[in-house]
Amino acid sequence: MDSILLKEAALKLSPFERAQLIDALWQSLDPSEQSEIDQAWLKESSDRLSAYHRGEIEAVDGESVISELRGKLSR
């Protein structure tokens, strides 16, 4: 399949399907490092959740974050 056609087909996928495709392609580049990356993200997310439960950080919904970032980028 031509890479341009492949790109066009991929862009027609839902955001979730595109994320799955990205993950699969990323893992195909160097699968030996993926386990290490996964473990680092697991520790980071666990640390953040613990900090949230201790009241050290607040949760912010995704829509608010995206809206704030868009505002900053459009300036």
C-alpha positions, 0 to 999 in steps of 0.5 A: 500500500502506498504510504500516502493512501495509508496515511489517508486511511489512518486519518479516517480512523476514530481518535481511539483507533488512531491511538491504538495504531500509534501504539502498535507502530511505536512498539514495532520500532523497538519493542525491547524498550517498551516494557521499560517505558511502560514501567516508568509510566506506571510509576509516574501515574501511581505517584500522581494518584498517591499525591492526589489522594494526599491532597497535594495536587488537584484533578483538572478535567481534560476539556478545561486543560485543552481549552486553556492550552488553546487559549495560550496558543492562540495569543 
